[in-house]
Amino acid sequence: MATIKLGRRSNVARLVRKPRLTHLDAANRPVMVDVGGKDVSFRVASAEAIVTLPAAVARELARTGHRSKKGPIFDTAIVAGVMAAKRTHELIPFCHPLPIERCDIEISARTGGKIHVLCTVAATHKTGVEMEALTGASVAALTIYDMTKALSHDIVIGPVRLIAKRGGKRDFSRK
């Protein structure tokens, strides 16, 4: 982190850390973060994706028990999301390959044609699992879209967002 001076107080300069992107070197070229010196610790992160269906599509899926001609929509999305979380490092250029210990995906139909996807990933490693949780939730949502698009192209995915993370430098929890 770079430091900048922010004025004087009693002739003493106060230094404040200016945040910077971790995947850029001093010349602003992309680099993978070196995690070699970090301590191994337990990391867990949860992310969510919301899929919004048109009312007629939501009614049809409720009628069929969330099945389509392609098969069980939620079960297929869970498998796809877990597979994606395990392969995040192959999709996102600077993600480290991680030995994922746990990946749970929960999918539930909500009111208003909303489908809630929650992906929780855990690993004991030197780097966090936020990207794996976000990838799992995203791909599960994309799978729901793929399996229901024959009914409508007015399906919306989003937001996709980090809900919480624990381990590493700092914890985070969305209120």
URTAWO-V375108 format. One record per residue. N is the residue number from 1. RES is the residue in three letters. D_FIRST is the distance of its C-alpha to the first C-alpha in Angstrom with 1 decimal. Layout:
BEGIN
N/RES/D_FIRST ; N/RES/D_FIRST
END
This chain:
BEGIN
1/MET/0.0 ; 2/ALA/3.8 ; 3/THR/6.6 ; 4/ILE/10.0 ; 5/LYS/13.4 ; 6/LEU/15.6 ; 7/GLY/19.1 ; 8/ARG/21.0 ; 9/ARG/22.8 ; 10/SER/25.5 ; 11/ASN/24.1 ; 12/VAL/20.9 ; 13/ALA/17.7 ; 14/ARG/15.5 ; 15/LEU/11.7 ; 16/VAL/9.9 ; 17/ARG/6.4 ; 18/LYS/6.5 ; 19/PRO/6.2 ; 20/ARG/6.2 ; 21/LEU/8.8 ; 22/THR/8.6 ; 23/HIS/12.0 ; 24/LEU/11.4 ; 25/ASP/11.2 ; 26/ALA/10.7 ; 27/ALA/14.1 ; 28/ASN/13.5 ; 29/ARG/15.8 ; 30/PRO/15.9 ; 31/VAL/15.2 ; 32/MET/15.8 ; 33/VAL/13.1 ; 34/ASP/14.3 ; 35/VAL/15.4 ; 36/GLY/17.6 ; 37/GLY/16.1 ; 38/LYS/15.9 ; 39/ASP/18.9 ; 40/VAL/21.5 ; 41/SER/22.2 ; 42/PHE/24.3 ; 43/ARG/22.7 ; 44/VAL/24.6 ; 45/ALA/24.1 ; 46/SER/26.7 ; 47/ALA/26.9 ; 48/GLU/29.8 ; 49/ALA/31.6 ; 50/ILE/34.6 ; 51/VAL/37.5 ; 52/THR/39.9 ; 53/LEU/43.4 ; 54/PRO/46.3 ; 55/ALA/48.8 ; 56/ALA/51.4 ; 57/VAL/49.0 ; 58/ALA/48.0 ; 59/ARG/51.7 ; 60/GLU/52.5 ; 61/LEU/49.8 ; 62/ALA/50.9 ; 63/ARG/54.5 ; 64/THR/53.7 ; 65/GLY/51.5 ; 66/HIS/48.5 ; 67/ARG/50.2 ; 68/SER/50.6 ; 69/LYS/52.7 ; 70/LYS/49.6 ; 71/GLY/49.6 ; 72/PRO/47.9 ; 73/ILE/45.0 ; 74/PHE/42.8 ; 75/ASP/43.5 ; 76/THR/42.7 ; 77/ALA/39.4 ; 78/ILE/38.4 ; 79/VAL/39.1 ; 80/ALA/37.2 ; 81/GLY/34.2 ; 82/VAL/34.1 ; 83/MET/34.6 ; 84/ALA/31.8 ; 85/ALA/29.3 ; 86/LYS/30.3 ; 87/ARG/29.7 ; 88/THR/26.4 ; 89/HIS/24.9 ; 90/GLU/27.8 ; 91/LEU/27.1 ; 92/ILE/23.3 ; 93/PRO/22.2 ; 94/PHE/18.9 ; 95/CYS/20.2 ; 96/HIS/21.1 ; 97/PRO/24.7 ; 98/LEU/25.2 ; 99/PRO/28.3 ; 100/ILE/28.9 ; 101/GLU/31.1 ; 102/ARG/32.0 ; 103/CYS/32.1 ; 104/ASP/34.2 ; 105/ILE/35.1 ; 106/GLU/37.2 ; 107/ILE/38.9 ; 108/SER/41.1 ; 109/ALA/43.2 ; 110/ARG/42.7 ; 111/THR/44.7 ; 112/GLY/44.6 ; 113/GLY/44.3 ; 114/LYS/40.8 ; 115/ILE/39.8 ; 116/HIS/36.8 ; 117/VAL/34.9 ; 118/LEU/32.6 ; 119/CYS/30.9 ; 120/THR/29.5 ; 121/VAL/27.9 ; 122/ALA/27.2 ; 123/ALA/26.2 ; 124/THR/25.4 ; 125/HIS/22.6 ; 126/LYS/19.0 ; 127/THR/17.7 ; 128/GLY/18.8 ; 129/VAL/21.9 ; 130/GLU/21.1 ; 131/MET/21.8 ; 132/GLU/25.0 ; 133/ALA/26.2 ; 134/LEU/25.5 ; 135/THR/27.3 ; 136/GLY/30.2 ; 137/ALA/30.8 ; 138/SER/30.6 ; 139/VAL/33.1 ; 140/ALA/35.4 ; 141/ALA/35.5 ; 142/LEU/36.2 ; 143/THR/38.9 ; 144/ILE/40.6 ; 145/TYR/40.6 ; 146/ASP/42.1 ; 147/MET/44.8 ; 148/THR/45.8 ; 149/LYS/45.5 ; 150/ALA/49.2 ; 151/LEU/49.8 ; 152/SER/47.6 ; 153/HIS/44.8 ; 154/ASP/43.8 ; 155/ILE/41.6 ; 156/VAL/38.0 ; 157/ILE/34.9 ; 158/GLY/32.2 ; 159/PRO/30.1 ; 160/VAL/28.2 ; 161/ARG/25.3 ; 162/LEU/23.5 ; 163/ILE/25.4 ; 164/ALA/23.7 ; 165/LYS/21.6 ; 166/ARG/21.6 ; 167/GLY/19.9 ; 168/GLY/16.5 ; 169/LYS/13.6 ; 170/ARG/15.4 ; 171/ASP/18.8 ; 172/PHE/19.8 ; 173/SER/23.3 ; 174/ARG/24.7 ; 175/LYS/27.3
END
